[in-house]
């Protein structure tokens, strides 16, 4: 009996950490300061790594945010001496796969953190070297992420040359045809060459004195030279529009007038963009914005589109959904994205949405008013849905505690057979509780950051009801790890004999 109880405690600890790793970013929230977030996350990472190291590493295969994914990688590499050879091998595969999907600027920031922490063992150098070998164009990285690449090369003692063998060849193989040592010279001896064969390296050299070279550079790099050549941001964006990324076009659309293909944008990012627009502009562009959101939702739903039956959603657009200066409107943006995704997942014509403010036009929602979750849950349950999804920070205050009581009575008195599946998704981390705030013990709760993760989070929320032991959780994590690692045929334990990445 004691062992079973210990398993339940362990499962709860790991799930608590997963919720934090999905939602917390160490930034200020509506009800908590940044330093409190960081202290809370510091404790959780250390506690789970020390007590459940294999499961701590396995969370890299889940839909956690980039901040915590990089933090897990850093922690595993800093404490490599505490892991067995088998654990290191499993961790190496997970780390290699996770780094491959992280944004490059985040990975370079991680390398800087490892250098500051003086972590420079053989395993770390192998991971760094092989990640650099997998970059599609090291010359591009040298221009766009100059400081990060320079720090990484110094820390791992990597000679950045091309055409070589071994570690040096791996580090510079991405720049084949650029001339031996071009990237190294660009980073460490910029005055050595009067011309570079790599077009971006040479454009960066010429941009110091030639205005035309700006238009051969990435947009963010060209912005740094624009003032020197008296080039306006609008003119620069117009000329560089074909070279700009989707997010750069979206970010600069209003200030520069350069159009962005909204239908290709990620769902949550698109919802946040829509909420950043004034209400009159949302009304004027209603067809464009709604069409793009529904297209993104259908793309996200994929094969699950229309398979969830009758779905009701209770969505929080109270004042607290405004987030903070660092996470502006993030909770509301997540709720809006979930609204369109749930609409796509539900059977045709079988979806109803209830906003806490009483709003009926999803595109015009804004952070406003109290949080009458209990009343809205009653409205939603009156339609007897097969699934009820609640997206809220859990601060039920009109009146306080009504939502929890409604859900308790519904589950214990009115729906003992479980005809309606209820899941609470919370986009805000609660620093005081080291978890996301819950509405009722009988309702599974999971943290959420991006609506794209909603189907997977609904699946993992079943483990948060307090009745699932470690065996079931381990089985689930093992399955996710297998799918995550096997998705990349080149993912392996760095430094393991006979596993070099050939042909990548």
C-alpha positions in Angstrom: 0.0 0.0 0.0 2.9 2.4 0.8 4.4 1.7 -2.6 1.2 2.5 -4.3 0.9 5.7 -2.4 4.5 6.6 -3.3 3.7 6.0 -6.9 0.8 8.3 -6.8 2.9 11.0 -5.2 5.6 10.6 -7.8 3.0 10.8 -10.6 1.6 14.0 -9.2 5.0 15.5 -8.9 5.9 14.8 -12.5 2.5 16.1 -13.7 2.9 19.2 -11.7 6.3 19.8 -13.4 4.8 19.1 -16.8 2.1 21.8 -16.2 4.8 24.3 -15.1 7.0 23.4 -18.1 4.1 24.0 -20.5 2.9 27.4 -19.1 5.7 29.1 -17.1 8.3 31.2 -18.9 10.0 33.0 -16.0 8.2 36.2 -17.1 5.8 38.5 -15.3 2.1 37.3 -15.2 -1.0 39.2 -14.2 -0.8 38.0 -10.6 2.9 37.2 -10.2 6.2 38.9 -10.7 9.1 37.6 -12.9 11.4 36.9 -9.9 8.7 34.8 -8.3 8.3 32.8 -11.5 12.0 32.2 -11.7 12.4 31.1 -8.1 9.4 28.8 -8.5 10.8 27.3 -11.7 14.3 26.9 -10.2 12.9 24.8 -7.4 10.8 22.6 -9.6 13.6 21.9 -12.1 16.1 21.0 -9.3 13.5 18.9 -7.4 12.3 16.8 -10.3 15.8 16.4 -11.8 17.2 15.1 -8.5 14.3 12.8 -7.7 13.0 11.6 -11.1 15.8 12.2 -13.5 14.7 9.7 -16.3 11.2 11.2 -16.2 12.6 14.8 -16.1 14.5 14.0 -19.3 11.5 12.4 -20.9 9.5 15.6 -20.6 11.6 16.9 -23.5 9.3 14.7 -25.7 6.2 16.5 -24.5 4.7 19.8 -25.7 6.6 22.0 -23.2 7.6 25.5 -24.1 11.0 26.4 -25.5 12.1 28.2 -22.3 11.8 25.1 -20.2 13.0 22.7 -22.9 16.3 24.7 -23.0 16.4 24.8 -19.2 16.0 21.0 -19.0 18.9 20.5 -21.6 21.1 22.8 -19.6 20.3 21.1 -16.3 20.9 17.6 -17.7 24.3 18.7 -19.1 25.3 20.5 -16.0 24.6 17.4 -13.8 25.9 14.7 -16.2 28.0 13.2 -13.4 24.8 12.2 -11.6 23.6 10.0 -14.5 24.4 6.4 -15.4 25.8 5.5 -18.8 22.3 4.2 -19.9 20.7 7.4 -18.7 23.2 9.5 -20.6 22.5 7.6 -23.8 18.8 8.1 -23.5 19.2 11.8 -22.5 21.6 12.3 -25.5 19.0 11.1 -28.0 16.3 13.4 -26.4 18.6 16.4 -26.3 19.7 16.0 -29.9 16.1 15.7 -31.1 14.9 18.7 -29.0 17.7 20.9 -30.1 16.9 20.1 -33.7 13.4 21.6 -33.3 14.2 24.6 -31.1 14.6 28.0 -32.7 18.3 28.6 -33.4 18.5 31.8 -31.3 17.3 29.8 -28.3 20.0 27.1 -28.9 22.7 29.7 -29.2 21.4 31.3 -26.0 21.7 27.9 -24.3 25.3 27.5 -25.4 26.1 30.9 -23.9 24.5 29.7 -20.6 26.6 26.6 -20.7 29.7 28.6 -21.2 28.8 30.9 -18.3 28.3 27.8 -16.1 31.7 26.4 -17.3 30.1 23.2 -18.6 32.4 22.0 -21.3 32.7 18.2 -21.0 33.2 15.8 -23.9 29.5 15.1 -24.1 28.5 18.8 -24.3 31.1 19.5 -27.0 29.8 16.6 -29.0 26.2 17.8 -28.8 27.3 21.3 -29.8 29.5 20.1 -32.6 26.8 17.9 -34.1 24.1 20.5 -33.8 26.3 22.9 -35.7 27.0 20.2 -38.3 23.2 19.9 -38.9 22.7 23.6 -39.6 21.8 24.2 -43.2 24.0 27.2 -43.7 26.7 28.2 -41.2 27.4 31.3 -43.1 23.9 32.5 -42.5 24.2 31.8 -38.8 27.5 33.7 -38.7 25.6 36.8 -40.0 22.3 36.5 -38.2 23.5 34.9 -34.9 27.1 36.1 -34.9 27.5 36.4 -31.2 25.9 33.1 -30.5 28.0 31.2 -33.0 31.2 32.9 -31.9 30.5 31.9 -28.3 29.7 28.3 -29.2 32.9 27.9 -31.3 35.1 29.3 -28.6 33.5 27.3 -25.9 33.8 23.9 -27.7 37.2 24.8 -29.3 35.8 24.2 -32.8 38.0 25.5 -35.7 35.4 26.8 -38.1 36.8 25.6 -41.4 35.4 23.9 -44.5 36.3 20.8 -46.2 38.2 19.3 -43.3 37.6 16.1 -41.4 36.6 15.2 -37.9 35.4 17.9 -35.5 36.6 20.8 -37.7 35.0 19.3 -40.8 31.7 18.7 -39.0 31.6 22.3 -37.7 32.2 23.8 -41.1 30.6 21.3 -43.4 27.5 23.5 -43.7 29.5 26.1 -45.5 31.0 24.0 -48.3 32.1 26.0 -51.2 32.6 29.1 -49.2 36.4 28.8 -49.0 38.4 27.2 -46.2 38.1 29.2 -42.9 35.7 31.9 -44.2 33.3 31.6 -41.3 36.2 31.5 -38.8 37.8 34.5 -40.3 34.4 36.4 -40.4 33.9 35.8 -36.7 37.4 36.1 -35.3 39.5 38.0 -37.9 37.1 40.2 -39.9 39.8 42.3 -41.3 41.8 39.4 -42.8 39.8 39.0 -46.0 38.9 41.7 -48.6 36.2 39.5 -50.1 34.2 36.4 -49.1 32.9 33.7 -51.5 29.8 33.2 -49.3 27.3 35.8 -50.5 25.9 36.6 -47.1 29.3 37.0 -45.5 30.4 39.3 -48.4 27.1 41.3 -48.2 27.7 41.9 -44.5 31.2 43.2 -45.3 30.0 45.5 -48.1 27.0 46.7 -46.0 29.4 48.8 -43.9 29.9 51.2 -46.8 27.5 50.1 -49.6 23.8 50.7 -49.4 22.9 48.1 -52.0 24.4 45.3 -49.9 21.6 45.8 -47.3 19.1 44.1 -49.6 21.2 40.9 -49.7 21.0 40.5 -45.9 18.4 39.0 -43.6 15.9 41.7 -42.5 16.9 41.8 -38.9 20.6 42.3 -39.8 19.8 44.9 -42.5 17.8 46.9 -39.9 21.1 47.5 -38.1 22.7 49.0 -41.1 19.6 51.0 -42.3 20.2 54.0 -40.2 23.8 54.3 -41.3 22.6 54.5 -44.9 19.5 56.7 -44.2 17.1 53.9 -45.4 13.6 54.0 -44.0 12.1 51.0 -42.4 9.2 50.9 -44.9 11.5 51.0 -47.9 13.7 48.4 -46.4 10.8 46.1 -45.7 9.4 46.6 -49.2 12.7 45.6 -50.9 13.3 42.7 -48.5 9.8 41.3 -48.4 10.7 38.2 -50.4 13.5 37.4 -48.0 11.5 38.1 -44.8 10.2 35.2 -42.6 6.5 34.9 -42.0 6.8 36.2 -38.5 8.8 39.2 -39.6 6.2 40.1 -42.2 3.5 39.7 -39.6 5.4 41.7 -37.0 6.0 44.6 -39.4 2.8 44.5 -41.4 1.1 47.5 -39.7 4.2 49.7 -39.5 5.5 49.0 -43.0 2.5 48.0 -45.0 4.2 44.8 -46.3 1.5 42.2 -46.5 1.7 38.8 -44.8 0.1 35.5 -45.8 -2.1 35.1 -42.7 -3.4 31.6 -43.8 0.1 30.2 -43.4 0.6 31.5 -39.8 0.5 29.3 -36.7 -2.9 29.4 -35.1 -2.0 30.9 -31.7 0.4 33.4 -33.2 -2.4 34.4 -35.6 -4.9 34.8 -32.7 -2.5 37.1 -30.9 -2.0 39.2 -34.0 -5.8 39.5 -34.4 -6.1 40.7 -30.8 -3.4 43.3 -31.3 -5.5 45.1 -33.9 -8.0 47.8 -32.9 -11.6 46.8 -32.8 -12.5 48.8 -35.9 -9.7 47.2 -37.9 -10.9 43.7 -36.8 -14.4 44.6 -38.0 -13.1 45.9 -41.3 -10.9 42.8 -41.9 -13.4 40.3 -40.4 -13.6 38.1 -43.5 -9.8 38.0 -43.9 -9.0 37.3 -40.2 -11.8 34.8 -39.6 -10.9 32.9 -42.8 -7.2 32.7 -41.8 -8.0 31.6 -38.3 -10.3 28.8 -39.5 -7.8 27.7 -42.1 -5.1 27.5 -39.4 -7.5 25.6 -37.1 -8.3 23.1 -39.8 -4.6 22.6 -40.5 -4.0 22.1 -36.8 -6.9 19.7 -36.3 -5.6 17.5 -39.1 -7.1 14.0 -39.1 -9.1 14.7 -35.9 -11.2 17.4 -37.6 -14.9 16.8 -36.9 -14.3 13.7 -34.7 -15.0 15.1 -31.2 -18.8 15.1 -31.4 -20.8 17.7 -29.5 -18.3 20.1 -27.9 -18.9 23.1 -25.6 -16.2 25.5 -24.6 -16.1 28.0 -21.6 -13.5 30.6 -22.5 -12.1 33.2 -20.2 -12.0 36.8 -21.5 -12.0 38.5 -18.1 -9.7 41.3 -17.3 -7.0 39.0 -16.0 -6.7 37.5 -19.5 -4.9 40.7 -20.5 -1.7 39.0 -19.2 1.2 41.3 -18.5 3.6 43.7 -20.2 5.8 40.8 -21.1 3.0 38.4 -22.1 0.5 40.8 -23.5 -2.9 39.2 -24.0 -1.3 35.8 -24.1 -4.1 34.0 -22.0 -6.8 35.6 -24.2 -4.9 34.8 -27.4 -4.7 31.1 -26.3 -8.4 31.1 -25.5 -9.3 32.6 -28.9 -7.1 30.1 -30.7 -8.7 27.2 -28.7 -12.1 28.5 -29.8 -11.4 28.1 -33.5 -9.6 24.8 -33.0 -12.4 23.3 -30.9 -14.9 24.5 -33.6 -12.9 22.5 -36.1 -12.6 19.4 -33.9 -16.3 19.3 -33.2 -18.8 17.7 -35.4 -20.2 20.1 -38.0 -22.8 22.4 -36.3 -22.1 20.8 -32.9 -20.0 23.4 -31.2 -21.0 26.1 -28.8 -18.8 28.7 -27.1 -19.4 30.6 -23.9 -17.2 33.6 -23.1 -17.1 34.7 -19.5 -18.0 38.3 -20.5 -21.1 37.1 -22.4 -19.5 38.1 -25.7 -21.0 36.4 -28.8 -18.5 37.6 -31.4 -15.2 35.8 -30.8 -13.2 38.1 -33.1 -14.1 41.2 -31.0 -13.3 39.8 -27.6 -11.2 41.9 -25.2 -10.0 41.5 -21.6 -12.8 42.9 -19.6 -14.8 42.3 -16.4 -14.9 39.6 -13.7 -14.7 35.8 -14.1 -18.2 34.2 -13.7 -17.0 30.7 -14.6 -19.7 28.9 -12.6 -22.5 30.7 -14.5 -21.0 30.0 -17.9 -20.3 26.3 -17.0 -24.0 25.9 -16.1 -24.9 27.4 -19.5 -22.6 25.0 -21.3 -23.7 21.9 -19.4 -27.4 22.7 -20.2 -26.7 21.6 -23.8 -25.4 18.2 -22.6 -22.2 18.2 -24.7 -20.0 15.1 -25.0 -17.0 17.3 -24.2 -16.7 20.4 -22.1 -13.4 22.2 -22.4 -12.7 25.1 -20.0 -9.9 27.5 -20.9 -9.3 29.8 -18.0 -6.6 30.9 -15.4 -8.9 29.3 -12.8 -9.6 32.5 -10.8 -13.3 32.0 -10.4 -14.5 35.1 -8.6 -18.1 35.9 -9.5 -19.0 34.5 -7.0 -15.8 32.8 -5.8 -15.9 29.0 -5.8 -19.1 28.6 -7.8 -17.4 26.8 -10.7 -15.9 24.2 -8.5 -19.2 23.5 -6.7 -21.1 23.3 -10.1 -18.6 20.8 -11.4 -18.7 18.8 -8.1 -22.4 18.5 -8.1 -22.5 17.7 -11.9 -20.0 14.8 -11.5 -21.4 13.4 -8.2 -25.1 13.8 -8.7 -26.1 14.6 -12.3 -23.6 12.8 -14.4 -22.3 9.8 -12.5 -21.9 7.8 -15.7 -19.5 10.3 -17.1 -21.5 11.1 -20.3 -19.8 14.5 -20.5 -16.0 14.6 -20.4 -14.8 17.8 -18.7 -11.2 19.1 -19.1 -9.8 22.4 -17.7 -6.9 23.9 -19.7 -5.0 26.7 -17.9 -2.7 29.1 -19.7 -1.2 30.7 -16.6 1.3 29.3 -14.1 0.5 29.8 -10.4 3.8 30.5 -8.6 2.4 30.0 -5.1 1.1 26.5 -5.9 4.0 25.4 -8.2 1.3 24.4 -10.7 -1.7 25.8 -12.7 -4.7 26.7 -10.6 -7.4 24.0 -10.6 -11.2 24.4 -10.4 -12.2 21.1 -8.8 -10.5 17.9 -7.7 -12.9 15.9 -10.0 -11.9 17.8 -13.1 -8.5 17.1 -14.8 -6.4 20.2 -15.3 -3.5 20.7 -17.7 -1.4 23.7 -18.5 -1.6 25.1 -22.0 0.5 27.7 -23.9 -0.3 27.1 -27.5 -3.7 26.0 -28.8 -1.8 23.7 -31.2 -1.0 21.4 -28.3 -4.7 21.1 -27.2 -5.4 17.5 -28.4 -2.2 16.2 -26.8 -2.9 18.1 -23.5 -6.5 16.7 -23.3 -4.9 13.3 -23.5 -2.4 13.9 -20.8 -5.0 15.7 -18.6 -6.5 12.3 -17.7 -3.4 11.6 -15.6 -4.1 14.7 -13.5 -7.2 13.4 -11.8 -5.1 11.9 -8.9 -6.1 8.3 -9.6 -3.4 7.3 -12.0 -0.1 5.7 -10.8 3.4 5.9 -12.0 3.2 2.8 -14.1 0.6 4.3 -16.4 2.4 7.6 -16.6 5.7 5.8 -17.4 4.0 3.9 -20.2 2.6 7.1 -21.6 6.0 8.9 -21.5 7.8 6.0 -23.0 5.4 6.0 -25.9 5.8 9.7 -26.4 9.6 9.4 -26.2 9.6 6.7 -28.8 7.5 8.7 -31.2 9.6 11.8 -30.5 13.0 10.3 -31.1 12.1 7.9 -33.9 10.7 10.9 -35.8 14.2 11.9 -36.6 16.3 9.1 -38.2 19.5 11.1 -37.4 18.7 11.5 -33.7 21.3 9.6 -31.7 23.5 9.8 -28.6 26.3 12.3 -29.5 29.7 10.6 -29.2 28.3 7.1 -29.4 30.6 5.0 -31.7 29.3 4.2 -35.1 26.5 6.7 -35.1 27.9 9.6 -37.1 25.4 11.7 -39.1 26.1 10.9 -42.7 24.5 12.6 -45.5 22.7 15.2 -43.4 
